[in-house]
Amino acid sequence: MDDSLFKHKVEGLTESVDKTGWLRDETLQAVRPYTGHFLALVNGEQTVPHKPAEDAELPKSGMKPPKWPLPSELVSNKEFQRDEWAYDPSVNGRILTADLDRDAVRCANHLIAGHGNAFLVSTNRRLAVVIEQQDVDGVSAMTRVAGLFSKDKEAKEARKELVTWWEIDRSRLRAVNAVTYGRNLSDLRRFTAFVFADGSVLEMRAPH
């Protein structure tokens, strides 16, 4: 996804969060879509793309998994230097953790379970993985288009309702930092680093 489409997606999701009443008298701080694979650095060992453990208890989405291209051989074979991984368009971000039983991993796993439709929302009170009800139910694109002309307003609104799949209190989040990676100032890659109190970090692509 190029920068302009990514920015447009962020803006659309932000509008959805504002309009659907998901916020509980709180201040919206950031919305981050899941648009590619995660590179996981677990106790110094790299895995890409990160996949949840088979026995992980995760919610289900009725939508098909996205057909994203795999990361480049440079990234897959751990041959990149320093932050070159950030230039791979198939990599959405990184998980940095001492082990798999940490909040950054749980958060990433729930995003992955959404098959590209779940997204991360940060407020002054909580951090959550959110998805539209129609993506949980697996409503097809054709049905969605047909729904635009439906007179059943309640049904249309119900499909767009936001469902919280995972959330934590803000106290379990130590910081939210803007970070940049890249070789020169004219070609930087921007990410948001969610730093959890348990020491794990989830870095997700941010709009330019």
C-alpha positions, 0 to 999 in steps of 0.5 A: 500500500503506497503512502497516499492510500495508507494515509487515506485508510488512516483517515477513514478509520479515524472517522469511523471511530469518531462516528460510531460511538466506540469512544467512551468519553475519551480522547482519540490519539492514534489509529493504525491499520494493519497492512502487512507482515510483522517482523518479530525479534524474540529474545534476539531471534528474528522471525518474519513473517510473525505468525501466532502460535497454533494454540493461541486463543484468538477471535475469528474473522469471516473474511479471507486472509489477505494475499500480501507478498512475502517479505523480500529475501533480504529481510527473510534471510536476515541479510539487511543492515540496521534499519533496511527492513523498514523499506520493505513494503510488505513489512507493517512493523516489528515486535520486540520482546523477550518472549511470546507471553507479552502484550506486544505479541498479544496485540499483534496476534489479534491484529493478524487474526483480523485478516487485514481488517482489524486495526489498532486504536490508542486513546488517553485511557486504553489501547485496543484492537478493533474490527467492524462487525461486518468483517467478523461476519464475513460480509462480502463486498457485493453485499456491502455495496447492495447495503448502500441502497438498503432502506434498513438503516438499523441493519446497515449501522449494525454491520459497521459497528466496531467490535473490540477484540483486545484491549488494555488499560493505559497503565499497561502502556509505558509510552507511545513514541514517533520513530523514524528509520532510513538512510537519509532525511529525504527517504525516511520511514515513519512508525509509531512505537507502542512501548508496553510496561512489560518491556515489549514494543510494537512498532507500526507504520505511521502516515507520512 
